[in-house]
Amino acid sequence: MADTCGQILLGSGLTVLSHPLMYIKVLIQVGHEPLPPTLGRNLFGRQVYQLPGMFAYAKHIIKVDGKIGLFKGLGPRLCAGTIGTVVHSKVAQKCQEQGTAKVPGGHKAVEGSLQHVVDETTKEMFARSCATIVTHPFHVITLRCMVQFIGRETKYSGVFDSIVTVYREEGILGFFAGLIPRLLGDILSLWICNLLAHLINTYAIDDSMSHTGEIRNCSQAVTGFFASMLTYPFVLVSNLMAVNNCGLAGGLPPYASAYPTWVDCWRHLSKEGNMSRGNSLFFRKLPVGKMYAIDQKRFF
């Protein structure tokens, strides 16, 4: 219990600190570009037209809504983090107990073996999936609170009021908009990360090397970053489907089409070359073949 409380406090603190970053990323994912391209320099020092980065975007939000405006949607996100931590902890503990009970004599697979990695990843996948499903309604509300910035709406003003609004307009299914691509992305990311880390630790790192523990931790971090890059399109599609056709300007044309399913959303983004939109908040390149509409604050 003490460990869970500690995780909740740490997670809440990190959530508060990272919230402006997520807020800006979500607005960019939707396609909102309130600032025109500016002349800057790329990584090689050449002058190119770029889209404003995270700091310029943050200054614009502060100019419109003040510093507190950077924390729209924080309440439901904190609820999701707290509930998710508890659910993940309880499910992971239950999986661990059942896994030990099923093995004769309580013997587990040898630590570091492929079977051990598969067993532990399966347990973690189940725990994460349960936490994601339970907290997804709060995730949907968080995203919609953020996207209101585009049309200056106030439809989603609080956790309880937002719950009533979603249920009244969309029913139970409205709370799980975008859930499938989010689950798929989480599961793929977890398996890619753990299996790649196992391969690196087994075949590329020798136990006789100095600082082996630090190197293994570093490989886990690198594979985690690589996995998140590969599965980013699932995150993008999930977030867009969470706000799609919900009555907010950011979920309707011209910012988004009314997608019947998340597969249609994926196909449209792929066709437009927007599968990585919002993935980078620095050195943002202009979309190829697109024109900036200053009145609509978007590219078309």
C-alpha positions as CSV (number, residue, x, y, z in Angstrom):
1,M,0.0,0.0,0.0
2,A,2.8,2.4,0.9
3,D,4.5,1.6,-2.5
4,T,1.3,2.4,-4.3
5,C,0.8,5.7,-2.5
6,G,4.4,6.6,-3.3
7,Q,3.8,5.8,-7.0
8,I,0.6,7.9,-7.0
9,L,2.4,10.9,-5.5
10,L,5.4,10.6,-7.8
11,G,3.1,10.0,-10.8
12,S,0.9,13.0,-9.9
13,G,4.0,15.3,-9.6
14,L,5.3,14.2,-13.0
15,T,1.8,14.6,-14.5
16,V,1.6,18.2,-13.4
17,L,5.1,19.0,-14.7
18,S,4.5,17.3,-18.1
19,H,0.9,18.5,-18.6
20,P,1.7,21.6,-20.7
21,L,3.8,19.4,-23.0
22,M,1.0,17.0,-23.5
23,Y,-1.5,19.9,-24.0
24,I,0.6,21.4,-26.8
25,K,1.2,18.0,-28.4
26,V,-2.5,17.3,-28.5
27,L,-3.3,20.6,-30.2
28,I,-0.7,20.0,-32.8
29,Q,-2.0,16.4,-33.4
30,V,-5.4,17.8,-34.1
31,G,-3.8,20.2,-36.6
32,H,-4.2,23.5,-34.9
33,E,-1.5,25.9,-35.9
34,P,-2.3,29.4,-34.4
35,L,1.1,30.8,-35.4
36,P,2.4,31.2,-39.0
37,P,5.7,29.6,-40.1
38,T,8.8,31.6,-39.3
39,L,12.3,31.7,-40.8
40,G,14.8,29.8,-38.7
41,R,17.7,27.4,-38.9
42,N,17.7,23.6,-39.0
43,L,20.1,21.3,-37.3
44,F,22.7,21.9,-40.1
45,G,22.5,25.7,-39.7
46,R,20.7,26.3,-43.0
47,Q,17.8,28.9,-43.1
48,V,14.5,27.2,-43.6
49,Y,10.8,28.0,-42.8
50,Q,9.7,26.2,-39.7
51,L,6.6,25.9,-37.6
52,P,6.8,27.4,-34.1
53,G,8.1,25.0,-31.5
54,M,6.9,24.2,-28.1
55,F,8.0,27.4,-26.4
56,A,6.5,29.7,-29.0
57,Y,3.3,27.6,-28.8
58,A,3.3,27.8,-25.0
59,K,3.7,31.6,-25.1
60,H,0.7,31.9,-27.4
61,I,-1.5,29.8,-25.0
62,I,-0.3,32.0,-22.1
63,K,-1.2,35.1,-24.1
64,V,-4.7,33.9,-24.7
65,D,-5.6,32.1,-21.5
66,G,-2.8,33.0,-19.0
67,K,-0.4,30.6,-17.4
68,I,-3.3,28.6,-15.9
69,G,-4.4,27.9,-19.5
70,L,-1.5,25.5,-19.9
71,F,-3.2,23.1,-17.4
72,K,-6.5,22.6,-19.1
73,G,-7.6,19.0,-18.6
74,L,-5.3,18.4,-15.6
75,G,-8.1,17.3,-13.3
76,P,-9.3,14.3,-15.2
77,R,-5.8,13.4,-16.1
78,L,-4.8,13.2,-12.4
79,C,-7.9,11.1,-11.8
80,A,-6.8,8.7,-14.6
81,G,-3.2,8.5,-13.2
82,T,-4.4,7.8,-9.7
83,I,-6.9,5.1,-10.6
84,G,-4.6,3.6,-13.2
85,T,-1.8,3.2,-10.7
86,V,-4.1,1.4,-8.2
87,V,-5.6,-0.9,-10.8
88,H,-2.2,-1.7,-12.4
89,S,-0.8,-2.5,-8.9
90,K,-3.7,-4.7,-7.9
91,V,-3.8,-6.6,-11.2
92,A,0.0,-7.0,-11.4
93,Q,0.0,-8.4,-7.9
94,K,-2.8,-10.8,-8.6
95,C,-1.1,-12.0,-11.8
96,Q,2.1,-12.6,-9.9
97,E,0.4,-14.6,-7.2
98,Q,-1.5,-16.8,-9.8
99,G,1.6,-17.3,-11.9
100,T,3.5,-18.6,-8.9
101,A,0.7,-20.8,-7.8
102,K,0.4,-22.5,-11.2
103,V,4.1,-23.5,-11.3
104,P,4.7,-26.8,-9.5
105,G,6.8,-26.1,-6.4
106,G,6.7,-22.4,-7.1
107,H,9.6,-22.6,-9.5
108,K,9.7,-19.9,-12.1
109,A,11.5,-19.6,-15.5
110,V,15.1,-18.7,-15.2
111,E,15.5,-15.0,-14.9
112,G,16.9,-13.5,-18.1
113,S,15.7,-16.4,-20.3
114,L,13.3,-15.8,-23.2
115,Q,10.5,-17.7,-21.3
116,H,10.9,-15.4,-18.3
117,V,10.7,-12.3,-20.5
118,V,7.5,-13.6,-22.2
119,D,5.9,-14.5,-18.9
120,E,6.7,-11.1,-17.3
121,T,5.7,-9.2,-20.4
122,T,2.4,-11.1,-20.5
123,K,1.6,-10.2,-16.9
124,E,2.5,-6.6,-17.5
125,M,0.5,-6.4,-20.7
126,F,-2.6,-7.7,-18.8
127,A,-2.1,-5.2,-15.9
128,R,-1.5,-2.2,-18.3
129,S,-4.5,-3.2,-20.4
130,C,-6.8,-3.3,-17.4
131,A,-5.6,0.1,-16.2
132,T,-6.0,1.6,-19.7
133,I,-9.6,0.3,-20.1
134,V,-10.6,1.6,-16.6
135,T,-9.1,5.0,-17.0
136,H,-9.9,5.6,-20.7
137,P,-13.0,7.6,-20.0
138,F,-10.9,10.2,-18.0
139,H,-8.4,10.2,-20.9
140,V,-11.2,11.1,-23.3
141,I,-12.4,13.9,-21.1
142,T,-8.8,15.2,-20.7
143,L,-8.4,15.4,-24.5
144,R,-11.7,17.1,-25.1
145,C,-10.9,19.7,-22.4
146,M,-7.7,20.5,-24.2
147,V,-9.2,20.6,-27.7
148,Q,-11.7,23.2,-26.6
149,F,-8.9,25.8,-26.9
150,I,-9.4,25.7,-30.7
151,G,-13.0,26.8,-30.8
152,R,-12.9,28.7,-27.4
153,E,-15.7,26.3,-26.2
154,T,-16.6,25.5,-22.6
155,K,-18.6,22.3,-23.2
156,Y,-16.3,20.3,-20.9
157,S,-15.7,22.3,-17.8
158,G,-15.2,19.7,-15.0
159,V,-14.8,16.0,-14.4
160,F,-18.4,15.3,-13.3
161,D,-20.1,17.7,-15.7
162,S,-18.0,16.2,-18.5
163,I,-19.1,12.7,-17.6
164,V,-22.7,13.7,-17.7
165,T,-22.2,15.4,-21.1
166,V,-20.5,12.4,-22.7
167,Y,-23.1,10.0,-21.4
168,R,-26.0,12.2,-22.5
169,E,-24.7,12.8,-26.0
170,E,-22.9,9.5,-26.8
171,G,-23.9,6.9,-24.2
172,I,-21.4,4.5,-22.7
173,L,-19.5,4.0,-25.9
174,G,-18.6,7.7,-25.9
175,F,-16.3,7.1,-22.9
176,F,-14.3,4.5,-24.9
177,A,-13.7,6.5,-28.1
178,G,-10.2,5.7,-29.5
179,L,-9.7,2.8,-27.0
180,I,-8.8,0.1,-29.6
181,P,-5.8,1.9,-31.2
182,R,-4.6,3.0,-27.8
183,L,-4.6,-0.6,-26.5
184,L,-2.9,-1.9,-29.6
185,G,-0.2,0.7,-29.4
186,D,0.4,0.0,-25.7
187,I,0.7,-3.7,-26.3
188,L,2.9,-3.5,-29.3
189,S,5.2,-1.0,-27.6
190,L,5.5,-3.2,-24.6
191,W,6.4,-6.3,-26.5
192,I,8.8,-4.6,-28.9
193,C,10.6,-2.9,-26.0
194,N,11.0,-6.0,-23.9
195,L,11.9,-8.4,-26.7
196,L,14.5,-6.0,-28.2
197,A,16.0,-5.4,-24.8
198,H,16.2,-9.1,-24.2
199,L,18.0,-9.6,-27.5
200,I,20.5,-6.8,-26.8
201,N,21.1,-8.0,-23.3
202,T,21.6,-11.6,-24.4
203,Y,23.7,-11.2,-27.5
204,A,25.3,-7.8,-27.4
205,I,26.2,-7.4,-23.7
206,D,28.8,-9.6,-22.1
207,D,28.4,-10.3,-18.3
208,S,32.2,-9.8,-18.0
209,M,31.8,-6.1,-19.1
210,S,32.1,-3.4,-16.5
211,H,28.9,-1.6,-15.5
212,T,26.8,-4.3,-16.9
213,G,23.7,-3.3,-14.9
214,E,23.9,0.3,-16.1
215,I,24.3,-0.8,-19.7
216,R,21.2,-3.1,-19.4
217,N,19.1,-0.3,-18.0
218,C,20.3,2.0,-20.8
219,S,19.4,-0.6,-23.4
220,Q,15.9,-0.8,-21.9
221,A,15.5,2.9,-22.2
222,V,16.7,3.0,-25.8
223,T,14.4,0.2,-26.8
224,G,11.5,1.9,-25.0
225,F,12.2,5.1,-27.0
226,F,12.4,3.1,-30.3
227,A,9.2,1.2,-29.5
228,S,7.3,4.5,-28.8
229,M,8.5,5.9,-32.1
230,L,7.3,2.9,-34.0
231,T,3.9,2.9,-32.3
232,Y,3.3,6.6,-32.3
233,P,0.7,6.4,-35.1
234,F,-1.5,4.4,-32.8
235,V,-1.3,7.2,-30.2
236,L,-2.2,9.8,-32.8
237,V,-5.1,7.9,-34.2
238,S,-6.4,7.2,-30.7
239,N,-6.3,10.8,-29.7
240,L,-8.0,12.0,-32.8
241,M,-10.8,9.4,-32.5
242,A,-11.3,10.4,-28.8
243,V,-12.3,13.9,-30.0
244,N,-13.7,13.0,-33.4
245,N,-17.2,14.3,-34.1
246,C,-17.9,15.1,-30.5
247,G,-19.3,18.6,-31.2
248,L,-16.0,20.5,-30.7
249,A,-14.4,22.5,-33.4
250,G,-11.2,20.5,-33.1
251,G,-13.1,17.3,-33.8
252,L,-15.0,18.5,-36.9
253,P,-14.0,19.8,-40.3
254,P,-11.8,21.6,-41.3
255,Y,-9.5,20.2,-38.6
256,A,-10.8,16.6,-38.9
257,S,-13.1,14.5,-41.0
258,A,-15.9,12.6,-39.4
259,Y,-14.3,9.2,-39.3
260,P,-16.6,6.2,-39.0
261,T,-13.9,4.0,-37.5
262,W,-10.3,4.3,-36.4
263,V,-9.2,2.4,-39.5
264,D,-10.6,5.1,-41.7
265,C,-8.8,7.7,-39.6
266,W,-5.5,5.8,-40.0
267,R,-6.0,5.5,-43.8
268,H,-6.8,9.2,-44.2
269,L,-3.7,10.3,-42.1
270,S,-1.5,7.8,-44.1
271,K,-2.8,9.2,-47.4
272,E,-2.1,12.8,-46.3
273,G,1.3,11.9,-44.9
274,N,0.4,13.0,-41.4
275,M,1.1,9.8,-39.4
276,S,3.9,11.6,-37.4
277,R,2.0,14.9,-36.8
278,G,2.8,16.1,-33.3
279,N,5.6,13.6,-32.8
280,S,8.2,16.4,-32.6
281,L,7.9,19.7,-30.7
282,F,11.2,21.1,-31.9
283,F,12.5,21.9,-35.4
284,R,9.1,21.3,-36.8
285,K,9.1,21.1,-40.6
286,L,6.5,22.5,-42.9
287,P,4.1,19.8,-44.3
288,V,5.1,19.0,-47.8
289,G,2.6,20.3,-50.4
290,K,0.5,22.1,-47.9
291,M,-0.6,25.7,-47.7
292,Y,-1.0,27.6,-44.5
293,A,-4.5,29.3,-44.0
294,I,-4.0,32.1,-41.5
295,D,-7.7,32.6,-41.0
296,Q,-8.3,28.9,-40.2
297,K,-5.0,28.5,-38.4
298,R,-4.2,25.2,-40.1
299,F,-2.7,23.7,-43.2
300,F,-4.7,22.4,-46.0
